């Protein structure tokens, strides 16, 4: 073979190989795209994104509400009493502190509030929550929840998305992806007055899941609930008939584009959002019109009291969404001045915060129960972490992700019980430890979803809310 011919063959080989490499790359991309689009089929879900999806097994709860207390309420001052902490107040902690702490910590600090036992279960609740205490026989207290991140941003993301380092779909988005919606005129996932800090939109986002799974925010933490509405819900210039014609034309044009571009999730997501927004125009204003509720109901939620009005309106609005079959609703208690983040002024801060939420939460539980909704509605309460039994300064507590309390009610959980425990001072979870992944696995289980089967293929691997961990706390299931 001559050198010229040999060189020519090499050039021809490289030329054809380059085309081949490109074809292989394109095939891989198409295969991955098809795999992502096909992941819903592998999970047993239908092709219609907004349709109600089949559960993996019979669900105990049809819908869920997360009452999120931003900043980290202190478990040793609310639902996890520690007599030994009171006894040893002012002494140095007789245990090792974590290798990484958020701030300097001092001696043991007893709770300034007394605990009393309530109901037939006799579960103790602090003086901070006298109204919630009346519902103690409906609660399942989770006293051994723990995470990994002592910072607000990472801890919020971990609690909401299962990851404190990467942008991942939120809990509400996964539930929407797995179960779809039962009301075609409202979003399946709504977050009321969410915080824009510490992860912000990522805490209710859908990340790589389809766009329809993301949460629809109503207001934010810096806007009073009375002013928190869906923007542009009414078009004063164009009537609904004309809007319908415009949307039909737009859909026809985009459907033609979809045929040419094959699958385009972003475009399909926009089309679905246009249609949902059109339907919401006639539904959302009615849901948010709290004037339809009786004076008795407003008093129950505390909307007639300046102290409880804001959070009471959020809880009442949430109930109206839940009874209209919105799948997942989050209500956030947060303000820019005094969150639950009491590094100092523990007494003043927790007293103010608890007074704002105690009556509305109790009103919500009462209302759900009287309407027959609590039985198949999962209520989840808690913050991103707890607080230390050691003092910060003289009257504050530091962040504590190593052991804290959340509680559940309704939706298939045992009532009037405490699950798990922290040590005698309340620093570390030691009994029936419940990691955030375990919490998520349990929530999904109650909703009829197997956390190991609810997956989505993205970037060459299958993702799930609980990553590669998570154990369902079967002992709390009714």
C-alpha positions in Angstrom: 0.0 0.0 0.0 1.4 3.4 -1.0 1.9 6.2 1.6 -0.5 8.4 -0.4 -3.2 5.7 -0.5 -2.6 4.9 3.2 -3.0 8.6 4.1 -6.1 8.8 2.0 -7.7 5.8 3.7 -6.8 7.3 7.1 -8.5 10.6 6.2 -11.5 8.7 4.9 -11.6 6.6 8.1 -11.4 9.7 10.3 -14.1 11.4 8.2 -16.5 8.6 8.4 -15.6 7.9 12.1 -16.3 11.5 13.0 -19.8 11.2 11.5 -20.1 7.9 13.3 -19.1 9.5 16.6 -21.6 12.2 16.0 -24.3 9.7 15.3 -23.4 7.8 18.4 -23.6 11.0 20.5 -26.9 11.9 19.0 -28.3 8.5 19.6 -27.2 8.6 23.2 -28.8 12.0 23.7 -32.0 10.8 22.1 -31.9 7.7 24.2 -31.4 9.6 27.4 -34.2 12.0 26.4 -36.5 9.1 25.6 -35.5 7.5 28.9 -36.4 10.7 30.8 -39.7 10.9 29.0 -40.3 7.3 29.6 -39.5 7.3 33.3 -43.1 8.1 34.1 -44.2 4.9 32.3 -41.6 2.9 34.3 -43.0 4.4 37.5 -46.5 3.3 36.4 -47.7 6.8 35.6 -50.0 7.8 32.7 -48.9 9.9 29.8 -51.3 12.8 30.7 -49.4 15.0 33.1 -52.3 16.5 34.9 -54.3 13.4 35.3 -54.7 11.5 38.6 -52.1 8.8 38.7 -52.3 5.4 40.3 -50.6 4.8 43.6 -48.0 2.1 44.1 -50.2 0.7 46.9 -53.3 1.8 48.8 -52.8 5.3 50.1 -53.6 6.4 53.6 -53.6 10.1 52.7 -55.0 11.7 49.6 -53.5 15.1 50.3 -50.9 16.8 52.6 -50.3 20.1 54.2 -46.9 21.1 55.6 -46.9 23.8 58.3 -43.4 25.0 58.0 -41.9 27.0 60.9 -38.9 28.8 59.4 -35.8 29.3 61.6 -35.9 26.2 63.7 -38.3 26.1 66.7 -36.8 24.7 69.9 -37.9 21.2 70.6 -36.9 21.3 74.3 -39.2 24.3 74.7 -42.2 23.0 72.8 -42.8 19.2 72.5 -39.8 17.4 74.1 -39.5 18.2 77.8 -36.2 17.5 79.5 -36.3 17.4 83.3 -32.6 16.7 83.5 -31.9 19.9 81.6 -33.9 21.8 84.2 -32.0 20.0 87.0 -28.6 20.7 85.6 -29.3 24.3 84.4 -26.2 26.4 84.3 -23.7 23.5 84.4 -21.3 22.7 81.6 -22.7 20.1 79.2 -21.7 16.6 80.3 -21.4 15.4 76.7 -19.3 16.1 73.7 -20.5 18.8 71.3 -20.5 18.1 67.6 -17.2 18.7 65.7 -19.0 21.4 63.7 -21.2 23.9 65.5 -22.9 27.0 64.1 -21.7 29.3 66.9 -20.1 29.2 70.3 -22.1 27.4 72.9 -22.1 27.8 76.7 -23.6 26.0 79.6 -26.9 24.1 79.8 -30.0 26.3 79.6 -33.3 25.1 81.0 -36.6 25.9 79.3 -38.4 29.0 80.6 -41.7 27.3 80.0 -43.4 24.6 82.0 -44.8 21.4 80.4 -48.2 19.9 81.1 -49.8 16.6 80.1 -52.9 16.6 78.0 -55.6 14.3 76.7 -56.0 10.6 77.1 -52.5 10.0 75.8 -51.0 12.3 78.4 -48.4 13.6 76.0 -46.6 16.7 77.4 -46.8 20.1 75.6 -45.2 23.3 76.8 -47.1 26.4 77.8 -46.3 27.9 74.4 -48.9 25.8 72.7 -52.1 25.7 74.8 -54.4 25.4 71.8 -52.5 22.7 70.0 -52.2 20.9 73.3 -56.0 20.3 73.1 -55.4 18.2 70.0 -52.6 16.1 71.5 -54.6 12.9 71.0 -54.6 13.5 67.3 -50.8 14.0 67.1 -47.9 11.7 66.3 -44.8 13.4 67.7 -41.6 12.6 66.0 -38.9 13.3 68.6 -35.9 11.8 66.8 -35.8 13.7 63.5 -32.2 14.6 62.5 -30.4 16.1 59.6 -26.8 16.9 58.6 -26.6 20.6 58.0 -26.4 23.3 60.8 -27.0 26.2 58.4 -30.4 27.5 57.5 -29.8 27.3 53.7 -28.6 23.8 53.6 -31.1 22.6 56.2 -34.0 24.1 54.4 -33.0 22.5 51.1 -32.4 19.2 52.8 -35.9 19.3 54.4 -37.6 20.4 51.3 -35.7 18.5 48.6 -33.6 15.8 50.3 -30.3 17.5 49.3 -28.4 20.3 50.9 -25.9 20.7 48.1 -27.6 20.4 44.7 -30.7 21.7 43.1 -33.2 18.8 43.4 -37.0 18.5 43.1 -39.0 19.4 46.2 -41.2 17.1 48.2 -44.3 18.7 46.8 -43.0 18.3 43.3 -42.3 14.6 43.8 -45.8 14.1 45.2 -47.3 15.9 42.2 -45.2 13.9 39.8 -46.2 10.6 41.4 -49.9 11.3 42.0 -51.0 14.0 39.6 -54.0 16.2 40.5 -57.6 15.6 41.3 -58.7 19.2 40.4 -57.9 20.3 36.8 -58.7 23.9 37.6 -56.1 24.4 40.4 -52.4 23.6 40.7 -51.6 20.3 42.4 -48.9 22.0 44.6 -49.4 25.4 46.2 -47.1 27.2 48.7 -48.6 30.1 50.6 -46.3 33.0 51.7 -43.1 31.0 51.2 -39.8 32.4 52.3 -37.6 33.8 49.5 -34.4 33.2 51.6 -32.3 30.2 52.2 -32.9 28.3 49.0 -35.9 30.4 47.9 -37.7 29.0 44.9 -35.6 25.8 45.0 -37.6 24.8 48.1 -40.7 24.5 46.0 -39.2 24.0 42.6 -39.4 21.0 40.3 -35.7 21.0 39.1 -35.4 18.3 36.4 -39.0 17.0 36.9 -41.6 18.3 34.4 -42.5 21.9 34.8 -46.1 21.1 35.9 -44.7 19.6 39.2 -43.4 22.8 40.6 -45.2 24.7 43.3 -47.4 27.7 42.6 -46.5 30.4 45.2 -49.2 32.7 46.5 -47.5 35.8 47.9 -44.3 35.4 49.9 -43.0 35.9 53.5 -42.6 39.6 53.1 -46.2 40.1 52.0 -49.1 39.9 54.4 -51.5 37.0 53.8 -54.3 39.5 53.2 -52.5 40.8 50.1 -51.2 37.4 48.9 -53.0 36.5 45.8 -52.2 35.1 42.4 -51.1 38.0 40.2 -52.9 38.8 37.0 -55.7 36.3 37.7 -58.2 38.6 36.0 -57.7 40.2 32.6 -59.8 43.4 32.4 -59.2 44.0 28.7 -60.0 40.7 27.1 -63.1 38.5 27.9 -62.8 34.8 28.4 -64.2 33.8 25.0 -61.5 35.9 23.2 -58.9 34.4 25.5 -60.0 30.9 24.7 -59.7 31.6 21.0 -56.2 33.0 21.5 -55.1 30.0 23.5 -56.6 27.6 20.9 -54.6 29.4 18.1 -51.4 29.4 20.2 -51.8 25.7 21.0 -52.4 24.8 17.4 -49.2 26.7 16.4 -47.2 25.1 19.1 -48.5 21.7 18.4 -47.2 22.0 14.9 -43.8 23.1 16.3 -43.8 20.1 18.6 -44.3 17.8 15.7 -41.2 19.2 14.0 -39.1 19.3 17.2 -40.1 15.9 18.5 -40.5 15.9 22.4 -39.9 19.3 24.0 -40.7 19.2 27.7 -40.2 23.0 28.2 -42.7 23.8 25.4 -45.2 21.2 26.6 -44.8 22.6 30.2 -45.6 26.2 28.9 -48.6 25.0 27.0 -50.0 23.2 30.1 -49.3 26.2 32.2 -51.3 28.5 29.8 -54.2 26.1 29.9 -54.1 25.8 33.7 -53.8 29.6 34.1 -56.9 30.1 31.9 -58.9 27.6 34.0 -57.7 29.2 37.3 -59.3 32.5 36.4 -62.7 31.2 37.3 -61.6 29.1 40.2 -58.8 30.8 42.2 -60.6 34.0 43.1 -63.4 32.0 44.7 -61.0 29.9 46.7 -59.2 32.9 48.0 -62.4 34.8 48.9 -62.4 34.2 52.7 -65.4 36.4 53.1 -67.5 33.3 52.2 -66.5 31.8 55.6 -68.7 32.3 58.7 -67.7 34.5 61.6 -67.4 31.4 63.7 -64.9 30.0 61.3 -62.9 33.2 61.2 -62.8 33.2 65.0 -61.7 29.5 65.0 -58.7 30.4 62.9 -58.0 33.7 64.7 -58.4 35.9 61.7 -60.3 38.3 63.9 -57.2 38.9 66.1 -54.2 41.0 64.9 -51.8 38.6 66.5 -53.1 35.5 64.7 -54.7 37.1 61.7 -51.9 36.6 59.2 -51.1 32.9 59.9 -54.8 32.2 60.5 -55.6 33.5 57.0 -52.9 31.2 55.5 -54.3 28.2 57.3 -57.9 29.0 56.4 -56.9 29.5 52.7 -55.0 26.2 52.9 -58.1 24.4 54.1 -60.1 25.8 51.2 -57.4 24.4 48.8 -57.3 21.0 50.5 -61.1 20.6 50.4 -60.9 21.3 46.6 -58.4 18.4 46.2 -55.2 20.4 45.9 -52.6 17.6 46.4 -49.9 19.4 48.5 -50.2 22.7 50.3 -47.4 24.4 52.2 -48.0 27.2 54.7 -44.9 29.0 56.0 -44.5 31.0 59.2 -41.7 33.5 58.7 -41.0 37.1 59.1 -37.9 39.2 58.6 -37.7 40.4 62.2 -38.4 37.5 64.5 -38.3 34.1 63.0 -37.9 30.9 65.2 -34.2 31.6 65.0 -33.6 32.7 68.6 -29.8 33.0 69.1 -30.9 35.5 71.7 -34.1 36.7 73.3 -35.4 33.1 73.3 -38.3 33.9 75.6 -39.5 36.9 73.7 -39.0 35.4 70.3 -40.6 32.0 70.9 -43.5 33.6 72.8 -44.3 35.9 69.9 -44.0 33.1 67.3 -46.0 30.5 69.2 -48.8 33.1 69.9 -49.1 33.8 66.1 -49.4 30.1 65.1 -50.9 28.2 68.0 -54.6 29.1 67.6 -54.6 28.9 63.8 -53.0 25.5 63.8 -55.5 24.2 66.4 -58.3 25.8 64.3 -57.1 24.0 61.2 -57.0 20.6 63.0 -60.5 21.2 64.4 -61.8 22.3 61.0 -60.3 19.4 59.1 -61.6 16.9 61.6 -65.1 18.3 61.7 -65.3 18.2 57.9 -64.1 14.6 57.7 -60.9 15.7 56.0 -58.3 14.9 58.6 -58.7 11.1 58.1 -57.2 11.3 54.6 -55.2 14.5 55.0 -51.6 14.3 56.3 -50.6 17.3 58.4 -46.9 17.8 59.0 -45.5 20.5 61.4 -41.9 21.5 62.0 -38.8 23.5 61.1 -35.5 22.9 59.3 -33.9 21.9 62.7 -34.2 22.2 66.4 -32.2 24.2 68.9 -29.4 23.3 71.4 -30.0 22.7 75.1 -26.9 24.7 75.6 -27.0 28.5 75.8 -25.8 30.9 73.2 -25.0 34.1 75.2 -27.3 34.2 78.2 -30.8 33.8 76.7 -30.5 32.1 73.3 -30.0 28.7 71.7 -27.9 27.7 68.7 -29.0 25.6 65.6 -29.3 21.9 66.3 -29.8 19.4 63.4 -28.8 16.4 65.5 -32.1 15.8 67.1 -35.4 17.7 67.0 -39.2 17.3 67.0 -41.7 17.4 64.2 -45.2 16.1 64.4 -47.8 14.5 62.1 -51.6 14.2 62.3 -54.3 12.5 60.3 -53.5 10.7 57.0 -52.9 7.2 58.4 -50.5 7.9 61.3 -51.0 6.7 64.8 -52.4 9.4 67.1 -51.6 10.3 70.6 -48.1 8.9 70.5 -44.5 9.9 70.6 -42.0 8.2 68.3 -38.3 8.2 69.0 -36.3 10.1 71.5 -33.4 12.5 72.1 -30.9 12.1 74.9 -31.8 13.3 78.4 -30.7 16.8 77.5 -32.2 16.9 74.0 -29.1 17.3 71.9 -28.9 14.1 69.9 -31.5 11.7 68.5 -30.8 8.3 70.1 -33.9 6.1 69.8 -35.7 5.2 66.6 -33.6 7.8 64.8 -35.5 9.4 61.9 -33.3 11.0 59.3 -34.8 13.6 56.9 -34.7 10.8 54.2 -36.7 8.6 56.5 -39.2 11.4 57.0 -39.6 11.8 53.3 -39.9 8.0 52.7 -42.6 7.9 55.3 -44.5 10.8 53.9 -44.4 9.3 50.4 -45.5 5.9 51.9 -48.5 7.5 53.5 -49.4 9.0 50.1 -49.3 5.6 48.5 -45.9 6.0 46.9 -42.8 3.7 47.2 -39.9 6.1 47.6 -37.6 3.6 45.9 -39.8 3.2 42.9 -40.7 6.9 42.4 -37.7 7.7 40.2 -36.9 10.0 37.3 -34.0 9.5 34.9 -31.9 12.6 34.4 -28.2 13.1 33.4 -27.7 9.4 33.0 -29.0 8.1 36.3 -32.2 7.5 38.2 -33.0 10.1 40.9 -35.4 9.9 43.8 -36.3 12.2 46.7 -34.5 10.0 49.2 -31.4 9.5 47.1 -30.0 6.1 48.1 -31.3 6.1 51.6 -34.6 6.4 53.5 -36.6 3.9 55.6 -40.3 4.1 56.3 -41.2 4.5 60.0 -43.7 1.7 60.0 -44.3 1.9 63.7 -46.2 5.1 63.3 -48.6 3.8 60.7 -52.1 3.2 61.8 
